[in-house]
Amino acid sequence: SSGRKGAGGSKEGSTPQEEVCLDALDLETDHLPPFDTPDACDKAALRLRGLLQQLQRGEISAEILQKNLLYAAKVLEAVFIDETKRLADEDDELSEVQPDAVPPEVREWLASTFTRQLGTTRRKSDEKPKFKSVAHAIRAGIFVDRIYRRVNNTALMQFPSEVVRVLKTLDDWSFDVFALHESAQGQPIKYLSYDLLNRYGILHKFKIVPATLENFLLRIEEGYCKYKNPYHNNLHATDVTQTVHYMLCKTGLMNWLTDLEIFATLVAALIHDFEHTGTTNNFHVMSGTESALLYNDRAVLENHHISASFRLLKEDDCNILQNLSREEYREFRTLVIDMVLATDMSFHFQQLKNMRNLLTLAEPTVDKSKALSLVLHCCDISHPANKWQLHYRWTTSLLEEFFRQGDKERELGLPFSPLCDRNNIMIAESQIGFIDFIVDPSMAVCSDMLEVILAPEKPPASKETETKTNSRSVW
C-alpha cells in the first residue's frame, strides 16, 4: 500500500501534507453542502482528489465512488448553469451606470437602444468602469508593410481632380467625409469605395468588371438617399467604410486577413445601413411596419440592409461577385451577414461581454467573424473620437433624425422614444452618456482584442495617431 502511495501521490503533484489530508478525508456524502452553493466546488474538488488516491490503492467501494461522482457532476452542472446565466445577462453592463451619472431620459435611451430590454436597470456596484482611449486601440496594431496592388488605370473610373486631392488623406483618422461629399458632388460612396477596393487589389483578385462595380456603387448610393435621412445616409456609410479601412491598414489587421475577408469587411461597412428608413428598430416594431412583420421584430433594419443589398447583387449589371467560386461566395455572404447583424445596437452589451470573456482565457483564440464584427460596430459609433467639428456635425444630424422620428410618433399617437421629443432636448447629457458608457468601453475591448490578435508583432509608434479628442470635455 505504501509503495503504491509513493508511486501515485507525488507523481500526480500532491505534496506529502496533502496526501495526509486526503488520507483523513471522509468520503461519506450524508453531510455535504448543497451542490449549488459556493462551498460545494471546494468540497467536490477535494473529494475527486481523494477518490483518485483511493482508486490507486484499490480501497474504495463502488457505492461511495458512485455517490461522490454524482455529487461532483451536480456541482459542475450548477456551475455551468450559473455561468451561462451570467454570460447571457446583457443588462449588467448597463447596470454599472450609476443612477446619478446621467439624467433619466439619457439612461432610458441607453437602455432602449443598446439592450433588448426597456426600462431602468439595477444598480450593481459603486465602481465606475475604467476605459481606455481610442489611441490605445490604434497603437495596439502595426503599420502596413503590404503594398497596395493596383490594376491598369486605363480600365478604371475617372476621378475629378478635387476628389483625388481629398482622397490623399484617406488613410487619416481625421479624414473629412464632408469635404469628399462636396467635391464628389454628392457621390462620396462611389469614389471612396471604388478607390478602396482598387487599393486593396480586390478588383484584380476577384476579376470585378469596373463598369459593374460603378453600377453597384451608384445603386448603393441611391439606396442611402432613398429616405433623405439627416444621419443614416450616404455620408454615414462613407464615413464608416473609411474608418474600417483605417482600422484595417493602420493596426495591421489587414495582414491577419485573406483578400476575401478584406473584401467582405469593406462591403459589409458599405452596405451596413443600406436603405435605412431614418427610424429605429423599436419604431418599426411599435408601429407594426411591413419590415417588422417580415423580420418578426428581430433586427428589422439590419436584416433589410443585408437582404436588399444581396438582392441588388443578384442583378447582372451590379453583380460584383459573379466571378467568386461557390465556396468563396458562401464565405463572403456569411461574413457580411454576421458583421451587419452585429451592428444592431441592442446586441451591444452582449457583444462586448462575449469578447471580454473570451479574452480572459489563458490562450484566447479570436474568431475572425467576431473580431471583424466588433471592429465594424466600433467604427459605426466612432464619431465622438473624431475632431470636435466633425463630431458636432454628426451629432446634430443624428438628433434631427431622432426628432423627425418623434414627429412621426406624435402623428401616430405613439409615446416618444428617448431623445426624440423636440421639446425636451438633452444634447450634451446624451453625448456624455454615449461616450462614457458606449464608445469608450467598445474601444477598450477592441484594443484588447487587437493586442491578442496582433501579439506576435510589436506596433511602431504612430506619429499620426493622437489621443482621443476632447469631445466629451467640450460637451
Summary of the structure (lengths in Angstrom):
residues: 475
radius of gyration: 27.4
end to end distance: 75.6
largest distance: 89.6
contacts: 1445
relative contact order: 0.11
helix: 63%
strand: 0%
